[in-house]
């Protein structure tokens, strides 16, 4: 049996911003950097959260305690896709920019390993 990640190629070359570095945000970063050719950035309100992802091959990482300023920093990076943590309020500017959003659950679905290269349904990309 051969396991593949057919959904991973959809992220190749895309600029993906992971916002919120709790357990699932860190797992999202690890999956994106290990399985895809995405250009990945990490963002969190708590600067100490960035220490947990320092070893990953990220394009950039940033922090700001004010949600509006954090959103500005993320958007200045010009992502193609934003993976917001569930704690990011839907009133955040990240939700009203037209940038494609992909939940952590959708990301996990896209990057799941499948047997014999079976297709992955289109989702966030």
C-alpha positions as CSV (number, residue, x, y, z in Angstrom):
1,X,0.0,0.0,0.0
2,X,1.3,3.4,-1.0
3,X,0.1,6.5,0.9
4,X,0.2,9.9,-0.8
5,X,-1.0,13.4,-0.1
6,X,-2.7,14.4,-3.4
7,X,-4.1,17.6,-1.9
8,X,-0.6,18.9,-1.1
9,X,0.2,20.0,-4.6
10,X,-2.7,22.6,-4.5
11,X,-0.6,24.6,-2.0
12,X,2.6,24.6,-4.0
13,X,3.8,28.2,-4.5
14,X,0.9,29.7,-2.6
15,X,1.6,32.2,0.2
16,X,-0.1,30.7,3.3
17,X,-0.4,32.6,6.6
18,X,-1.2,30.6,9.7
19,X,-2.7,33.0,12.3
20,X,-2.9,31.7,15.8
21,X,-0.2,29.3,17.0
22,X,-2.0,27.0,19.5
23,X,-1.7,23.3,19.1
24,X,-3.6,23.1,15.8
25,X,-1.9,26.2,14.4
26,X,1.5,24.6,15.1
27,X,0.3,21.4,13.5
28,X,-0.9,23.3,10.5
29,X,2.5,24.9,10.1
30,X,4.3,21.5,10.5
31,X,2.0,19.9,7.9
32,X,2.4,22.8,5.4
33,X,6.2,23.0,5.7
34,X,6.6,19.2,5.6
35,X,4.1,18.2,2.9
36,X,3.7,21.2,0.5
37,X,5.7,23.6,-1.5
38,X,3.8,26.5,0.1
39,X,5.5,29.7,1.2
40,X,4.5,29.8,4.9
41,X,4.3,32.5,7.5
42,X,3.3,32.3,11.2
43,X,1.4,34.9,13.2
44,X,0.2,35.2,16.8
45,X,-0.8,37.8,19.4
46,X,1.7,36.4,21.9
47,X,5.3,36.8,20.7
48,X,6.4,33.9,22.9
49,X,4.3,31.6,20.7
50,X,6.8,32.2,17.9
51,X,9.5,30.3,19.8
52,X,7.6,27.1,19.3
53,X,7.9,27.4,15.5
54,X,11.4,28.9,15.2
55,X,12.9,25.6,13.8
56,X,10.4,25.5,10.9
57,X,11.3,26.8,7.4
58,X,9.1,29.9,7.5
59,X,9.2,32.8,5.1
60,X,8.4,35.1,8.0
61,X,6.8,35.3,11.4
62,X,5.3,38.1,13.4
63,X,3.3,39.1,16.4
64,X,1.2,42.0,17.8
65,X,-1.1,42.0,20.8
66,X,-3.6,44.3,19.1
67,X,-5.8,42.1,16.8
68,X,-6.2,44.9,14.2
69,X,-2.5,45.6,14.0
70,X,-1.8,41.8,13.8
71,X,-4.2,41.6,10.9
72,X,-2.5,44.5,9.2
73,X,0.9,42.7,9.5
74,X,-0.5,39.5,8.1
75,X,-2.2,41.3,5.1
76,X,1.0,43.3,4.4
77,X,2.7,40.0,3.8
78,X,0.1,39.4,1.0
79,X,-1.0,35.9,1.6
80,X,-3.0,33.9,-1.0
81,X,-4.6,31.8,1.8
82,X,-5.1,32.5,5.5
83,X,-5.5,29.7,8.0
84,X,-7.1,31.4,11.0
85,X,-7.3,29.8,14.5
86,X,-10.8,29.3,15.8
87,X,-10.1,32.0,18.4
88,X,-9.7,34.7,15.7
89,X,-12.9,36.8,15.9
90,X,-14.9,36.8,12.7
91,X,-15.0,40.6,13.0
92,X,-11.2,40.6,12.3
93,X,-10.1,42.4,9.1
94,X,-8.7,39.0,8.0
95,X,-12.3,37.9,7.3
96,X,-13.3,40.8,5.0
97,X,-10.3,41.2,2.6
98,X,-11.3,38.7,-0.1
99,X,-8.2,36.6,0.8
100,X,-9.2,32.9,0.7
101,X,-9.7,31.4,4.2
102,X,-9.0,27.8,5.0
103,X,-9.9,26.4,8.5
104,X,-7.4,24.1,10.2
105,X,-9.9,21.3,9.7
106,X,-10.2,22.0,6.0
107,X,-6.4,22.0,5.8
108,X,-6.2,18.7,7.6
109,X,-8.7,17.2,5.1
110,X,-6.7,18.5,2.1
111,X,-3.4,17.2,3.4
112,X,-4.6,13.8,4.7
113,X,-2.8,10.7,3.4
114,X,-4.8,8.5,1.1
115,X,-4.2,5.0,-0.2
116,X,-3.1,4.5,-3.8
117,X,-3.3,8.2,-4.7
118,X,-7.1,8.5,-4.5
119,X,-8.3,12.0,-5.2
120,X,-8.9,14.7,-2.6
121,X,-12.1,16.8,-2.9
122,X,-11.5,20.4,-3.6
123,X,-11.8,22.6,-0.6
124,X,-9.9,25.6,0.5
125,X,-7.7,26.0,-2.6
